Amino acid sequence: MKASLFVGSLIASSAAAYKATTTRYYDGQEGACGCGGANGGAAFSWQLGISSGVYTAAGSQALYDTAGASWCGAGCGKCYNLTSTGEPPCTSCGTGGVAGQSIIVMVTNLCPNNGNAQWCPTVGGTNQYGYSYHFDIMAQNEIFGDNVVVDFEPVACPGQATSDWQQCLCVGMQETDTTPVLGGGSSPPPGSSSSRPPASATSSAPTGSGTQSLYGQCGGTGWAGPTACAPPATCKVLNQYYSQCLD
Ligand SMILES: *[C@@H]1O[C@H](CO)[C@@H](O)[C@H](O)[C@H]1NC(C)=O
């Protein structure tokens, strides 16, 4: 008989579990998951937008590798469904945008806390706005707004993202920690901060040849690309394989 179904147990799972801040960057560089060609570490073109509604992003450390790796982190190639709240994390740190739009991002880079503490928290820590997670989305134009806070959850990568990921250097050589660690109360009430002065919000513009831009690689074993960083970023050694322009 067609009676009423017991759907109660299904309801709770639909709420997105986590909140994160977002910014946008574009540097045209391969990033810390090794997604780029041999020509000086230029990003694969798909990193600018894998397919409709699917992008790549630099994740904060807990999304990238909870053990602190800065190259081929365990979070490389993992995907998340981001749904815009429409709100910036504080009134002076972004204009926000449309609420309720969703995109999927695949993590192909690290947004390290060192030099980026305003947005990108440490594992277990929070950023200046009180959030535990951050996605710096690779895009040349705004997607669903300026520095919006998102609800997010891990999802299976769409097929195109999965096959694109197979081109990255870090495939099969990732760290093996338990990334991503998503847990604990990661979401403060929005707007609960912050009288801090806004620093440069949406991030770097592409730079010319010879200097590397924010988050780009600037050194490491085998690196043949630029070793100077566009000001105010400076080149910081993260490990023997990877130095990165940080501000
Ligand atoms: C992403 O989240 C939105 C809002 O919860 C949902 O409508 C959409 O189906 C989700 N997409 C995927 C691929 O999970």
The ligand as a Tripos MOL2 file, in Angstrom:
@<TRIPOS>MOLECULE
LIG
   14    14     1     0     0
SMALL
NO_CHARGES

@<TRIPOS>ATOM
      1 C1         25.3910   21.2030   -3.7970 C.3       1 LIG1
      2 O1         24.6370   21.7740   -2.7520 O.3       1 LIG1
      3 C2         23.3900   22.2940   -3.1900 C.3       1 LIG1
      4 C3         22.7340   22.9960   -2.0100 C.3       1 LIG1
      5 O2         22.6470   22.1340   -0.9080 O.3       1 LIG1
      6 C4         22.5400   21.1640   -3.7290 C.3       1 LIG1
      7 O3         21.3090   21.6750   -4.1920 O.3       1 LIG1
      8 C5         23.2670   20.4900   -4.8570 C.3       1 LIG1
      9 O4         22.5350   19.3640   -5.3010 O.3       1 LIG1
     10 C6         24.6350   20.0290   -4.3980 C.3       1 LIG1
     11 N1         25.3830   19.4690   -5.5290 N.am      1 LIG1
     12 C7         26.0660   18.3440   -5.4300 C.2       1 LIG1
     13 C8         26.7510   17.8760   -6.6710 C.3       1 LIG1
     14 O5         26.1610   17.7140   -4.4010 O.2       1 LIG1
@<TRIPOS>BOND
     1     1     2 1
     2     1    10 1
     3     2     3 1
     4     3     4 1
     5     3     6 1
     6     4     5 1
     7     6     7 1
     8     6     8 1
     9     8     9 1
    10     8    10 1
    11    10    11 1
    12    11    12 1
    13    12    13 1
    14    12    14 2
@<TRIPOS>SUBSTRUCTURE
     1 LIG1         1 GROUP 0 **** ****
